[in-house]
Amino acid sequence: MSNPTFTGREVATVLIEMGYTPVDRTGSHFQLRYEHPDTGEVRNVTVPLHGEIQTDTLRSIADQCGAKAFDAWCRWIDRNR
């Protein structure tokens, strides 16, 4: 998946369905939080809600989610949107 295209709303919806909790919204950015039930590890993720997400921003969101492989993470988002 070389040029993934997702809207911020699609990404935020998938993350919420997978256990991320909305924490705050500042302007057009949504802050989500995930706490791993076994380890207690916390992940804070910011997703822009305006239109399609640029690839660099999408990579940053994947990093914030703890993704090991960007393409695999994009396929996961694609399968769950």
Summary of the structure (lengths in Angstrom):
residues: 81
radius of gyration: 11.9
end to end distance: 15.3
largest distance: 34.6
contacts: 206
relative contact order: 0.24
helix: 38%
strand: 27%
